[in-house]
Amino acid sequence: MPVRSLDSYTIAVLIPCYNEEVAVAKVIGDFKAALPSATIFVFDNNSTDNTVAVARAAGAEVFEEHRQGKGFVVRRMFTDIDADIYVLVDGDATYDAPSAPGMVEKLLHDRLDMVVGNRIDQEVAAYRAGHRTGNWLLTSSVASMFGSSVNDMLSGYRVFSRRFVKSFPMLSGGFEIETELVIHALELGLPVAEIDTPYYARPEGSVSKLSTWSDGFRILWTILQMYRSERPLIFFGAFGSLLALVSVGLAVPIVITYIETHTVPRLPTAVLAMGLMLMAFLSFSVGLVLDTVTRGRREMKLLAYLALRAPGEERRKG
């Protein structure tokens, strides 16, 4: 389909920041050059340095979110900013601003709801080995649980349609937000694409806020929680099957003994086996009930999503 000029759309560049005074001016300047018609919004998250003053001096509109965590910042951004197209990028000057027009055009031309910037590191220091391995493990986990996913699930560089942003029910408070964005798209079957983008090392004096181990475990815990809530029948069914197997394993010797001697010499074990089987049936029942609830909740999210305009059908500015 033909795509109108990007000037026909209101584009918001959203930059979450925490202590990024060294890098934020470069990010703002680069995205002003790459997307001249866009409005740059910086949301500061309790920075203790001069991030706010530097961002204002660079020409961005600056807001503050006092609840600590990237998820809270993104939630505030999606709630407060109204636009046709949203570009979300970290304020650490590691992402490639010239890639933004191509990502936006991809979203519009293919009528997508999310385009993810797949990081291709340009310097050895850009992408630490621990982060690369963790990203691969977590991305693979999501793909195995929820289906085919993007290659760089934890990328902080994305472009969204308005209907994605305004129908996304955010729950995360920290760096788990990227995981939640991908799983939401997979669960509703939303059209998503990925574009390779250069990835650079942080500027000298800029420090990463990501903790490889603690944030990695938080993201993994988020994946498991979302699997439990989005796949309750499988989750509780697997737990019930395990309980049932243990129950049968305990009960078989007792049944054999009863057939041979007509006695039940190990009554406590028999009671335990019966209790485990009851718990197994209860687990299956909980899974069935929650599966019905989940389907209804998914339908409501899909209806909220479908009530908004598709990419390429946004109103013209003015």
Contacts in CASP RR format, 6 or more apart in sequence:
PFRMAT RR
TARGET T0000
AUTHOR 0000-0000-0000
METHOD contacts of the structure
MODEL  1
MPVRSLDSYTIAVLIPCYNEEVAVAKVIGDFKAALPSATIFVFDNNSTDN
TVAVARAAGAEVFEEHRQGKGFVVRRMFTDIDADIYVLVDGDATYDAPSA
PGMVEKLLHDRLDMVVGNRIDQEVAAYRAGHRTGNWLLTSSVASMFGSSV
NDMLSGYRVFSRRFVKSFPMLSGGFEIETELVIHALELGLPVAEIDTPYY
ARPEGSVSKLSTWSDGFRILWTILQMYRSERPLIFFGAFGSLLALVSVGL
AVPIVITYIETHTVPRLPTAVLAMGLMLMAFLSFSVGLVLDTVTRGRREM
KLLAYLALRAPGEERRKG
1 109 0 8 1.000
1 111 0 8 1.000
1 312 0 8 1.000
3 105 0 8 1.000
3 108 0 8 1.000
3 109 0 8 1.000
3 312 0 8 1.000
4 108 0 8 1.000
4 312 0 8 1.000
4 316 0 8 1.000
6 35 0 8 1.000
6 37 0 8 1.000
6 101 0 8 1.000
6 104 0 8 1.000
6 105 0 8 1.000
7 37 0 8 1.000
7 317 0 8 1.000
8 316 0 8 1.000
8 317 0 8 1.000
9 37 0 8 1.000
9 83 0 8 1.000
9 84 0 8 1.000
9 85 0 8 1.000
9 108 0 8 1.000
9 314 0 8 1.000
9 316 0 8 1.000
9 317 0 8 1.000
10 39 0 8 1.000
10 82 0 8 1.000
10 83 0 8 1.000
10 84 0 8 1.000
10 85 0 8 1.000
10 314 0 8 1.000
10 317 0 8 1.000
11 35 0 8 1.000
11 37 0 8 1.000
11 38 0 8 1.000
11 39 0 8 1.000
11 83 0 8 1.000
11 84 0 8 1.000
11 85 0 8 1.000
11 86 0 8 1.000
11 87 0 8 1.000
11 104 0 8 1.000
12 38 0 8 1.000
12 39 0 8 1.000
12 41 0 8 1.000
12 81 0 8 1.000
12 83 0 8 1.000
12 85 0 8 1.000
12 86 0 8 1.000
12 87 0 8 1.000
13 31 0 8 1.000
13 35 0 8 1.000
13 38 0 8 1.000
13 39 0 8 1.000
13 40 0 8 1.000
13 41 0 8 1.000
13 87 0 8 1.000
13 89 0 8 1.000
13 100 0 8 1.000
14 41 0 8 1.000
14 43 0 8 1.000
14 74 0 8 1.000
14 77 0 8 1.000
14 81 0 8 1.000
14 86 0 8 1.000
14 87 0 8 1.000
14 88 0 8 1.000
14 89 0 8 1.000
15 24 0 8 1.000
15 27 0 8 1.000
15 28 0 8 1.000
15 31 0 8 1.000
15 40 0 8 1.000
15 41 0 8 1.000
15 42 0 8 1.000
15 43 0 8 1.000
15 55 0 8 1.000
15 60 0 8 1.000
15 89 0 8 1.000
15 90 0 8 1.000
15 91 0 8 1.000
16 43 0 8 1.000
16 45 0 8 1.000
16 70 0 8 1.000
16 73 0 8 1.000
16 74 0 8 1.000
16 77 0 8 1.000
16 88 0 8 1.000
16 90 0 8 1.000
16 91 0 8 1.000
17 24 0 8 1.000
17 42 0 8 1.000
17 43 0 8 1.000
17 44 0 8 1.000
17 45 0 8 1.000
17 47 0 8 1.000
17 51 0 8 1.000
17 55 0 8 1.000
17 91 0 8 1.000
18 44 0 8 1.000
18 45 0 8 1.000
18 46 0 8 1.000
18 47 0 8 1.000
18 51 0 8 1.000
18 69 0 8 1.000
18 70 0 8 1.000
18 209 0 8 1.000
19 47 0 8 1.000
19 48 0 8 1.000
19 49 0 8 1.000
19 51 0 8 1.000
19 207 0 8 1.000
19 209 0 8 1.000
20 27 0 8 1.000
20 47 0 8 1.000
20 51 0 8 1.000
20 91 0 8 1.000
20 92 0 8 1.000
20 206 0 8 1.000
21 47 0 8 1.000
21 49 0 8 1.000
21 50 0 8 1.000
21 51 0 8 1.000
21 53 0 8 1.000
21 54 0 8 1.000
22 203 0 8 1.000
22 204 0 8 1.000
22 205 0 8 1.000
22 206 0 8 1.000
23 91 0 8 1.000
23 92 0 8 1.000
23 93 0 8 1.000
23 202 0 8 1.000
23 203 0 8 1.000
23 206 0 8 1.000
24 42 0 8 1.000
24 51 0 8 1.000
24 54 0 8 1.000
24 55 0 8 1.000
24 58 0 8 1.000
24 60 0 8 1.000
24 91 0 8 1.000
24 93 0 8 1.000
25 54 0 8 1.000
25 55 0 8 1.000
25 57 0 8 1.000
25 58 0 8 1.000
26 93 0 8 1.000
26 203 0 8 1.000
27 89 0 8 1.000
27 91 0 8 1.000
27 92 0 8 1.000
27 93 0 8 1.000
27 95 0 8 1.000
27 97 0 8 1.000
28 40 0 8 1.000
28 42 0 8 1.000
28 55 0 8 1.000
28 58 0 8 1.000
28 59 0 8 1.000
28 60 0 8 1.000
29 58 0 8 1.000
29 97 0 8 1.000
30 93 0 8 1.000
30 97 0 8 1.000
30 98 0 8 1.000
31 38 0 8 1.000
31 40 0 8 1.000
31 87 0 8 1.000
31 89 0 8 1.000
31 97 0 8 1.000
31 100 0 8 1.000
32 38 0 8 1.000
32 40 0 8 1.000
32 59 0 8 1.000
33 97 0 8 1.000
34 97 0 8 1.000
34 98 0 8 1.000
34 99 0 8 1.000
34 100 0 8 1.000
34 101 0 8 1.000
35 87 0 8 1.000
35 97 0 8 1.000
35 100 0 8 1.000
35 101 0 8 1.000
35 104 0 8 1.000
38 87 0 8 1.000
39 61 0 8 1.000
39 83 0 8 1.000
40 59 0 8 1.000
40 60 0 8 1.000
40 61 0 8 1.000
41 60 0 8 1.000
41 61 0 8 1.000
41 62 0 8 1.000
41 63 0 8 1.000
41 77 0 8 1.000
41 81 0 8 1.000
42 51 0 8 1.000
42 52 0 8 1.000
42 55 0 8 1.000
42 60 0 8 1.000
42 61 0 8 1.000
42 62 0 8 1.000
42 63 0 8 1.000
43 62 0 8 1.000
43 63 0 8 1.000
43 64 0 8 1.000
43 65 0 8 1.000
43 73 0 8 1.000
43 76 0 8 1.000
43 77 0 8 1.000
44 51 0 8 1.000
44 52 0 8 1.000
44 55 0 8 1.000
44 62 0 8 1.000
44 63 0 8 1.000
44 64 0 8 1.000
44 65 0 8 1.000
45 64 0 8 1.000
45 65 0 8 1.000
45 66 0 8 1.000
45 68 0 8 1.000
45 69 0 8 1.000
45 70 0 8 1.000
45 72 0 8 1.000
45 73 0 8 1.000
46 64 0 8 1.000
46 66 0 8 1.000
46 68 0 8 1.000
52 62 0 8 1.000
52 64 0 8 1.000
55 62 0 8 1.000
56 62 0 8 1.000
63 76 0 8 1.000
63 80 0 8 1.000
65 72 0 8 1.000
65 73 0 8 1.000
65 76 0 8 1.000
67 173 0 8 1.000
69 173 0 8 1.000
69 174 0 8 1.000
69 175 0 8 1.000
70 173 0 8 1.000
70 174 0 8 1.000
70 175 0 8 1.000
70 177 0 8 1.000
71 170 0 8 1.000
71 172 0 8 1.000
71 173 0 8 1.000
71 174 0 8 1.000
71 175 0 8 1.000
71 176 0 8 1.000
71 177 0 8 1.000
72 173 0 8 1.000
72 174 0 8 1.000
74 88 0 8 1.000
74 170 0 8 1.000
74 177 0 8 1.000
75 170 0 8 1.000
75 173 0 8 1.000
77 88 0 8 1.000
78 86 0 8 1.000
78 165 0 8 1.000
78 166 0 8 1.000
78 168 0 8 1.000
78 170 0 8 1.000
83 162 0 8 1.000
84 161 0 8 1.000
84 162 0 8 1.000
84 314 0 8 1.000
84 315 0 8 1.000
85 104 0 8 1.000
85 107 0 8 1.000
85 108 0 8 1.000
85 159 0 8 1.000
85 160 0 8 1.000
85 161 0 8 1.000
85 162 0 8 1.000
85 311 0 8 1.000
85 314 0 8 1.000
86 159 0 8 1.000
86 160 0 8 1.000
86 161 0 8 1.000
86 162 0 8 1.000
86 165 0 8 1.000
87 100 0 8 1.000
87 103 0 8 1.000
87 104 0 8 1.000
87 158 0 8 1.000
87 159 0 8 1.000
88 156 0 8 1.000
88 157 0 8 1.000
88 158 0 8 1.000
88 159 0 8 1.000
88 160 0 8 1.000
89 95 0 8 1.000
89 97 0 8 1.000
89 100 0 8 1.000
89 156 0 8 1.000
89 157 0 8 1.000
89 158 0 8 1.000
90 156 0 8 1.000
90 157 0 8 1.000
92 202 0 8 1.000
92 206 0 8 1.000
92 208 0 8 1.000
93 200 0 8 1.000
93 202 0 8 1.000
93 203 0 8 1.000
93 206 0 8 1.000
94 126 0 8 1.000
94 199 0 8 1.000
94 200 0 8 1.000
94 201 0 8 1.000
94 202 0 8 1.000
95 117 0 8 1.000
95 119 0 8 1.000
95 156 0 8 1.000
95 157 0 8 1.000
95 197 0 8 1.000
95 199 0 8 1.000
95 200 0 8 1.000
96 157 0 8 1.000
96 197 0 8 1.000
96 198 0 8 1.000
96 199 0 8 1.000
96 200 0 8 1.000
99 117 0 8 1.000
99 157 0 8 1.000
99 195 0 8 1.000
99 197 0 8 1.000
99 198 0 8 1.000
100 159 0 8 1.000
102 195 0 8 1.000
103 115 0 8 1.000
103 117 0 8 1.000
103 159 0 8 1.000
103 195 0 8 1.000
103 197 0 8 1.000
104 115 0 8 1.000
104 159 0 8 1.000
106 112 0 8 1.000
106 115 0 8 1.000
106 159 0 8 1.000
106 193 0 8 1.000
106 195 0 8 1.000
107 113 0 8 1.000
107 114 0 8 1.000
107 115 0 8 1.000
107 159 0 8 1.000
107 160 0 8 1.000
107 161 0 8 1.000
107 193 0 8 1.000
107 311 0 8 1.000
108 311 0 8 1.000
108 312 0 8 1.000
110 191 0 8 1.000
110 193 0 8 1.000
111 191 0 8 1.000
111 310 0 8 1.000
111 311 0 8 1.000
111 312 0 8 1.000
112 161 0 8 1.000
112 191 0 8 1.000
112 192 0 8 1.000
112 193 0 8 1.000
112 311 0 8 1.000
113 160 0 8 1.000
113 161 0 8 1.000
113 163 0 8 1.000
113 164 0 8 1.000
113 185 0 8 1.000
113 190 0 8 1.000
113 191 0 8 1.000
113 192 0 8 1.000
113 311 0 8 1.000
114 158 0 8 1.000
114 159 0 8 1.000
114 160 0 8 1.000
114 161 0 8 1.000
114 164 0 8 1.000
114 181 0 8 1.000
114 185 0 8 1.000
114 190 0 8 1.000
114 192 0 8 1.000
114 193 0 8 1.000
115 158 0 8 1.000
115 159 0 8 1.000
115 192 0 8 1.000
115 193 0 8 1.000
115 194 0 8 1.000
115 195 0 8 1.000
116 150 0 8 1.000
116 152 0 8 1.000
116 153 0 8 1.000
116 155 0 8 1.000
116 157 0 8 1.000
116 158 0 8 1.000
116 182 0 8 1.000
116 192 0 8 1.000
116 193 0 8 1.000
116 194 0 8 1.000
116 195 0 8 1.000
117 152 0 8 1.000
117 155 0 8 1.000
117 156 0 8 1.000
117 157 0 8 1.000
117 158 0 8 1.000
117 194 0 8 1.000
117 195 0 8 1.000
117 196 0 8 1.000
117 197 0 8 1.000
118 150 0 8 1.000
118 151 0 8 1.000
118 152 0 8 1.000
118 155 0 8 1.000
118 194 0 8 1.000
118 195 0 8 1.000
118 196 0 8 1.000
118 197 0 8 1.000
119 126 0 8 1.000
119 127 0 8 1.000
119 152 0 8 1.000
119 155 0 8 1.000
119 157 0 8 1.000
119 197 0 8 1.000
119 199 0 8 1.000
120 196 0 8 1.000
120 197 0 8 1.000
120 198 0 8 1.000
120 199 0 8 1.000
121 127 0 8 1.000
121 199 0 8 1.000
121 200 0 8 1.000
122 198 0 8 1.000
122 199 0 8 1.000
122 200 0 8 1.000
123 200 0 8 1.000
123 201 0 8 1.000
125 201 0 8 1.000
126 199 0 8 1.000
126 200 0 8 1.000
126 201 0 8 1.000
127 199 0 8 1.000
128 212 0 8 1.000
130 212 0 8 1.000
131 210 0 8 1.000
131 212 0 8 1.000
134 212 0 8 1.000
134 216 0 8 1.000
135 152 0 8 1.000
135 153 0 8 1.000
135 154 0 8 1.000
138 153 0 8 1.000
138 154 0 8 1.000
138 179 0 8 1.000
138 216 0 8 1.000
138 219 0 8 1.000
138 220 0 8 1.000
138 223 0 8 1.000
139 149 0 8 1.000
139 150 0 8 1.000
139 151 0 8 1.000
139 152 0 8 1.000
139 153 0 8 1.000
139 154 0 8 1.000
141 220 0 8 1.000
141 223 0 8 1.000
142 149 0 8 1.000
142 153 0 8 1.000
142 179 0 8 1.000
142 182 0 8 1.000
142 183 0 8 1.000
142 186 0 8 1.000
142 223 0 8 1.000
143 149 0 8 1.000
145 223 0 8 1.000
145 227 0 8 1.000
145 231 0 8 1.000
146 183 0 8 1.000
146 186 0 8 1.000
146 187 0 8 1.000
146 227 0 8 1.000
146 230 0 8 1.000
147 186 0 8 1.000
148 186 0 8 1.000
149 182 0 8 1.000
149 186 0 8 1.000
150 182 0 8 1.000
150 192 0 8 1.000
150 194 0 8 1.000
151 194 0 8 1.000
152 194 0 8 1.000
153 178 0 8 1.000
153 179 0 8 1.000
153 182 0 8 1.000
154 175 0 8 1.000
154 178 0 8 1.000
154 179 0 8 1.000
154 219 0 8 1.000
155 178 0 8 1.000
156 178 0 8 1.000
157 197 0 8 1.000
158 181 0 8 1.000
161 310 0 8 1.000
161 311 0 8 1.000
162 308 0 8 1.000
162 309 0 8 1.000
162 311 0 8 1.000
162 314 0 8 1.000
163 305 0 8 1.000
163 306 0 8 1.000
163 308 0 8 1.000
163 309 0 8 1.000
163 310 0 8 1.000
163 311 0 8 1.000
164 185 0 8 1.000
164 190 0 8 1.000
164 305 0 8 1.000
166 308 0 8 1.000
167 301 0 8 1.000
167 304 0 8 1.000
167 305 0 8 1.000
167 307 0 8 1.000
167 308 0 8 1.000
168 181 0 8 1.000
168 184 0 8 1.000
169 184 0 8 1.000
169 301 0 8 1.000
170 177 0 8 1.000
170 180 0 8 1.000
171 180 0 8 1.000
172 179 0 8 1.000
172 180 0 8 1.000
172 222 0 8 1.000
174 218 0 8 1.000
175 210 0 8 1.000
175 215 0 8 1.000
175 216 0 8 1.000
175 218 0 8 1.000
175 219 0 8 1.000
176 218 0 8 1.000
176 219 0 8 1.000
176 222 0 8 1.000
179 219 0 8 1.000
179 222 0 8 1.000
179 223 0 8 1.000
179 226 0 8 1.000
180 222 0 8 1.000
180 226 0 8 1.000
182 192 0 8 1.000
183 223 0 8 1.000
183 226 0 8 1.000
183 230 0 8 1.000
184 190 0 8 1.000
184 301 0 8 1.000
185 192 0 8 1.000
187 230 0 8 1.000
187 298 0 8 1.000
187 301 0 8 1.000
188 298 0 8 1.000
188 301 0 8 1.000
188 302 0 8 1.000
188 305 0 8 1.000
190 305 0 8 1.000
202 208 0 8 1.000
227 235 0 8 1.000
228 235 0 8 1.000
229 294 0 8 1.000
230 294 0 8 1.000
230 298 0 8 1.000
231 294 0 8 1.000
232 286 0 8 1.000
232 287 0 8 1.000
232 290 0 8 1.000
232 291 0 8 1.000
232 293 0 8 1.000
232 294 0 8 1.000
233 287 0 8 1.000
233 288 0 8 1.000
233 290 0 8 1.000
233 291 0 8 1.000
235 287 0 8 1.000
236 283 0 8 1.000
236 284 0 8 1.000
236 286 0 8 1.000
236 287 0 8 1.000
236 290 0 8 1.000
237 283 0 8 1.000
237 284 0 8 1.000
237 287 0 8 1.000
239 283 0 8 1.000
240 279 0 8 1.000
240 280 0 8 1.000
240 283 0 8 1.000
240 284 0 8 1.000
241 280 0 8 1.000
243 276 0 8 1.000
243 277 0 8 1.000
243 279 0 8 1.000
243 280 0 8 1.000
243 283 0 8 1.000
244 276 0 8 1.000
244 277 0 8 1.000
244 280 0 8 1.000
246 276 0 8 1.000
247 273 0 8 1.000
247 274 0 8 1.000
247 275 0 8 1.000
247 276 0 8 1.000
247 277 0 8 1.000
247 280 0 8 1.000
248 273 0 8 1.000
248 277 0 8 1.000
249 273 0 8 1.000
250 269 0 8 1.000
250 272 0 8 1.000
250 273 0 8 1.000
250 276 0 8 1.000
251 270 0 8 1.000
251 273 0 8 1.000
251 274 0 8 1.000
251 277 0 8 1.000
254 264 0 8 1.000
254 266 0 8 1.000
254 269 0 8 1.000
254 270 0 8 1.000
254 273 0 8 1.000
257 263 0 8 1.000
257 264 0 8 1.000
257 265 0 8 1.000
257 266 0 8 1.000
258 264 0 8 1.000
264 270 0 8 1.000
309 315 0 8 1.000
END
